[in-house]
Amino acid sequence: MSHHVAVIGAGLIGRAWAIVFARAGFEVALYDISPDALAKAGESIEAAAADLAAAGLVADTAFTTCIRREPDLAAALAGVDYVQECGPETLTAKQALFAELERAVTPDTILGSSTSGILASDFAAKLEHPERCLVAHPVNPPYLIPLVELVPAPATSAAVVERVRALMADAGQVPITVRREISGFVLNRLQGALLNEAMRLVGGGYVSAADLDDTVKHGLGQRWSFMGPLETIDLNAPGGIADYATRYGPLYAGMAETQAEAPDWGAAAMAELERARRELLAESELAARQEWRDRRLMALAVHKRDMQNIDPTG
Amino acid sequence: MSHHVAVIGAGLIGRAWAIVFARAGFEVALYDISPDALAKAGESIEAAAADLAAAGLVADTAFTTCIRREPDLAAALAGVDYVQECGPETLTAKQALFAELERAVTPDTILGSSTSGILASDFAAKLEHPERCLVAHPVNPPYLIPLVELVPAPATSAAVVERVRALMADAGQVPITVRREISGFVLNRLQGALLNEAMRLVGGGYVSAADLDDTVKHGLGQRWSFMGPLETIDLNAPGGIADYATRYGPLYAGMAETQAEAPDWGAAAMAELERARRELLAESELAARQEWRDRRLMALAVHKRDMQNIDPTG
């Protein structure tokens, strides 16, 4: 099903959302408070679209014609069924922006925020219709990594969550629902748990930064790129996940006790880690490596699409 | 460089190691205390080799001729420079087996154990030459997932660790060194940190088991399949990892405080999780899904090899 959506904010995330929605055939109005940012957005979007076409992820770049850059907020919001907010990442900015959005749209228009850390309870509490507000947190860039976390506030209506799940699926994304608000949502809490242990292990002298990264990219990350951690352990014991828990649960529970302390994220420890990383990758090579990462993400997206075509149950 | 190695134990892990070493052109003696297990091992090895050839990961199955199944322990150990022990996973069994191995080999033969949980300090302490013993812990199956954790005891000589790192690299694996012994080594500590948080989130009603798995397989796991978690954050802030830590370190440190409690791995919680998993995958489908997993791992190995050929710095 197609949709008519507005993306508010033409920064990195806003432009990426515009690509996601337009690629799926949605009509997209892209707005930014800065006419200059809006003018420049066209070029970045064309460049990203050309990359996607070159990688074989889209047939051509014609989909970008579904993106209308709109310098007038009221015009951008006219007639849309969904708004993806990508404004500045502060509570006061979000509160002000959502109040402005609410005044301009009909009551059944859904308002989703791209925030990675601010709860809908906080930015939508004082609105007239908080029931149509929620967080829809993407992973960067969402046109290559499809996961979207939907985080409703207690005031958000269940029907709104279901409508956004359906809209995101129509857009080709993979929505998940965070049923109760929690700091970091699900993705960053899982990443944080692993990063905190990584910091303990590297900081404690158990392993080098390079070897720690190898452990994930040549070990754990293989299965996790096509199966979740729960399916992984479900398939790793003859009788499934409960059998696995009987065998290894006590080990992991015991480990939790030794992973309870917050690791050292302080300046001295981080300077040491920065030194280790700069030995592996010079500062002058960061930008080229980010381009390499994006090419690898595109190639992986092609690989996963091909696998999915062979075996849709995957 | 080629090597002459012995693999002791022809179970799942022993057979997989034999494939790894033979594929790299090593001469492999495969021993098992059970002549029956040894006899049957040939068929499984041929089947796995055929799968690898069908996936394009080896040219043909001729490499299995480098595997000599040897029912006599002394004959298996004669003239080898490295022994990969794959016996029963108990301390007393390992202690007895290593004492037996030590009596049969020359003092400069290195003895590595596949154990996932027993420390070399414990199984090698009473040997005459503990300096040539260490853990070399694979991920299953090692011919598809190349990461190997080398875990020396304080008594292990540094030269032995370096020799095994070189041997594993010659075998086409990716060795990492765990510099100080720690329960769970590095890989399972990272997996455990993530699993423990997964159990807190699912057990606490924040997210369904299916959505949690989607968060990893359609989100976090993408980058982690070709970059480690430290490189990931190094590339996620304009100024590199120290810049990232300044921006997000306090968030993760705060998260650690709410992730300090051991989650519930008890029978009731696991029965609930088992129920959730069986809704997604019936018990009768477990075996077919394990085969699917192995096909996906093979396809991913091909993908990663092709990427590496395009850009060897990856």
Interface residues (C-beta under 8 A of the other chain):
Chain A: G117 V139 N140 L144 I145 P146 L147 E149 V174 I176 T177 V178 R179 R180 I182 S183 G184 V186 L187 N188 R189 L190 Q191 G192 A193 L194 L195 N196 E197 A198 L201 V202 G204 G205 Y206 V207 S208 A209 D211 L212 D213 D214 T215 V216 K217 H218 G219 L220 G221 Q222 R223 W224 S225 F226 M227 G228 P229 L230 E231 I233 D234 L235 N236 G240 I241 A242 A245 T246 G249 P250 L251 Y252 A253 G254 M255 A256 E257 T258 Q259 A260 E261 A262 P263 W265 G266 A267 M270 A271 L273 E274 R277 R278 L280 L281 E283 L286 R289 Q290 W292 R293 R296 L297 A299 L300 H303 M307 D311 T313 G314
Chain B: G117 V139 N140 L144 I145 P146 L147 E149 V174 I176 T177 V178 R179 R180 I182 S183 G184 V186 L187 N188 R189 L190 Q191 G192 A193 L194 L195 N196 E197 A198 L201 V202 G204 G205 Y206 V207 S208 A209 D211 L212 D213 D214 T215 V216 K217 H218 G219 L220 G221 Q222 R223 W224 S225 F226 M227 G228 P229 L230 E231 I233 D234 L235 N236 G240 I241 A242 A245 T246 G249 P250 L251 Y252 A253 G254 M255 A256 E257 T258 Q259 A260 E261 A262 P263 W265 G266 A267 M270 A271 L273 E274 R277 R278 L280 L281 E283 L286 R289 Q290 W292 R293 R295 R296 L297 A299 L300 H303 M307 D311 T313 G314
